[in-house]
Amino acid sequence: MTVDSVLSRRMNDLPLLAGIEAGGTKVFVLLGTGPDDAVAELRIPTTTPEETLGSVIDFFATQREAGNVPVAAGIASFGPVELRRDHPRYGFITTTPKPGWSGTDVLGPIRAVLDVPVGFDTDVNGAALGEGRWGAAAGLDSFVYLTVGTGIGGGAVVNGTVAHGVVHAEMGHVAVPRHPDDDFEGRCPFHRSCLEGMASGPAIADRWGTPAQDLAGAELEAAVEMQAWYLAAGLRTIVYVLAPQRVILGGGVAAMPGLMPAVRRALIDTLGGYPGLPEHGSVDFVVPAGLGSLAGPAGALVLADHALNDSAR
Ligand code: ZN
């Protein structure tokens, strides 16, 4: 599926939904019923909260004049965010290094202007839901979506529901052992050498002195093997704790050439034959994302659908 296929004629009579992916660098809004069935879209850079949320609100006002009125909306936001529905700051970004966004109410202004049920979750959990309905995890009810880019984040769908507790999961910060040939100190400001500290895009750039996309030749091969080793180490914890049916790897770093088969090999190796399931060794166990840049807004449409169903109860 390509991004160019987004604006297609609506081929069904399903109710119109709004999906808002509020990412740390860009915002992507879809009005439609799915990634293949949208009537309008908005893509803007994430600047200040006032300007960014104002542009989204303006977009909905213009669409309303055109007769495109959603019956529910979903927001998949960068974070950390407050997800406890009974918390006074539910729908807020809590503390983020992104200037100006700490303490921003993302949900409130959107809900006020649309006046419809609005679902809210993290961008990573949203992407997981999108992949679950239309992408690489379609038909499965327990899987993990791990995005590897500027940071590392994971969303777990367990028995069809995104796993939440006091906060969303922070899979990028699980502990990993140190690769025997690696003396890079790690760059997580909290844990130094956690999974994100050792295997995010910036960690690769720091370790090798070159961004991942510019590595070549023997250095690229060595970087891919080490990257696969760290990702497999993190996935071992995730696989043993959550027992997913599949793991989806998304994000820019996941596109390093040769990484996917290298992660599969390294995961089989680090699992050490336990519990010996053929599923863990299958090429279908660790797979690339299926929706690309549409996973976020598609997942936000799933959040909208859930909000609509919740409101009907
Ligand atoms: Zn960390």
Boltz pocket constraint, residues with backbone or C-beta under 6 A from the ligand:
constraints:
  - pocket:
      binder: B
      contacts: [[A, 172], [A, 173], [A, 188], [A, 189], [A, 190], [A, 191], [A, 192], [A, 194], [A, 195], [A, 196], [A, 197]]
      max_distance: 6.0
